Amino acid sequence: MIHIKYFTFKNKESNEIQISNQKENNFKTIYQIINQKIIENKSISLEQLIIFCSFKNIKKIRDKTNYQKIEKETIKQFQTNKNSWKSFKNIKIITIEIMVDKFPKNIIKFSI
């Protein structure tokens, strides 16, 4: 089970994405679609950017990668892809919580 919760300090509302183990292939397909949009320099939503970054982190979490490495990579992904994100200028702080299987929750909070 994958559980992603994210919120911004612009609207103080949280959003959640849950993916069951049986639907992980669908999650991969969504990631590939978003990745293609980024490659083609098309704009993406915040949720799509969250999915894009989270997908990359899920494997790292399962491989027991150091939390600081995961956090650093997430921030790098956001900075690299912020030009594709159409609402970038309105948001300053983002928090992403990722829970994968029975691993401890990873909380990534950063300013952009």
C-alpha positions in Angstrom: 0.0 0.0 0.0 1.2 3.5 -0.9 -0.2 6.5 0.9 0.8 10.0 -0.2 -0.4 13.0 1.6 0.6 16.5 0.7 -0.2 20.1 1.6 0.9 23.6 0.9 0.9 26.5 3.2 -0.9 28.6 0.6 -4.3 27.0 1.2 -3.6 24.8 4.3 -5.6 22.0 2.8 -4.3 18.5 2.5 -4.8 16.1 -0.4 -4.2 12.4 -0.3 -3.4 9.7 -2.9 -3.7 6.0 -2.0 -2.6 3.2 -4.2 -3.3 -0.4 -3.3 -0.6 -3.1 -4.1 -2.8 -4.4 -6.9 -3.0 -0.9 -8.5 0.8 -0.1 -8.5 1.1 -0.8 -12.2 -1.6 1.9 -12.8 0.5 4.2 -10.7 3.5 3.5 -12.9 1.5 4.2 -16.0 0.4 7.6 -14.5 4.0 8.4 -13.7 5.0 7.6 -17.3 2.3 9.9 -18.7 3.5 12.7 -16.4 7.1 12.1 -17.3 6.2 12.4 -21.0 4.4 15.7 -20.4 7.6 17.0 -18.6 9.8 15.8 -21.5 7.5 17.7 -23.9 7.6 20.8 -21.8 3.8 20.7 -21.2 2.4 22.2 -18.0 1.5 19.9 -15.1 -0.5 20.3 -11.9 0.8 20.2 -8.4 -0.7 16.8 -7.9 1.0 15.5 -11.0 4.3 16.8 -9.8 3.8 15.2 -6.4 3.0 11.9 -8.1 6.1 12.2 -10.3 8.4 12.9 -7.4 6.8 10.4 -5.1 7.0 7.6 -7.7 10.8 8.0 -7.8 11.0 7.9 -4.0 8.9 4.8 -3.4 11.6 2.5 -4.8 14.2 4.3 -2.6 12.0 3.9 0.5 11.6 0.2 -0.3 15.4 -0.1 -0.8 15.9 1.6 2.6 17.7 4.6 1.2 18.7 7.2 3.8 16.0 9.7 4.5 18.3 12.7 3.8 19.0 11.3 0.3 15.3 11.0 -0.4 14.6 14.5 0.9 17.5 15.9 -1.2 16.3 14.1 -4.3 12.7 15.3 -3.9 13.8 18.9 -3.5 16.0 18.5 -6.6 13.1 17.1 -8.6 10.8 20.0 -7.6 13.5 22.5 -8.5 14.3 20.8 -11.9 10.6 20.5 -12.9 9.1 23.7 -11.4 9.0 25.3 -14.9 6.5 22.7 -16.0 4.3 23.3 -13.0 1.7 26.0 -13.8 0.9 27.2 -10.2 4.5 27.5 -9.0 4.5 31.2 -8.1 1.6 30.9 -5.6 3.2 28.3 -3.3 6.1 28.7 -1.1 6.2 25.7 1.3 5.2 22.1 0.5 5.0 19.1 2.8 4.8 15.6 1.4 4.2 12.5 3.6 4.9 9.2 2.0 4.0 5.9 3.6 5.0 2.7 1.7 4.0 -0.7 2.9 5.1 -1.0 6.6 8.0 1.3 6.4 8.0 4.4 8.6 6.4 7.5 7.2 8.7 9.9 5.3 7.9 13.5 5.8 9.6 15.9 3.4 9.0 19.6 4.0 10.7 22.3 1.9 10.5 25.8 0.6 10.6 26.6 -3.1 
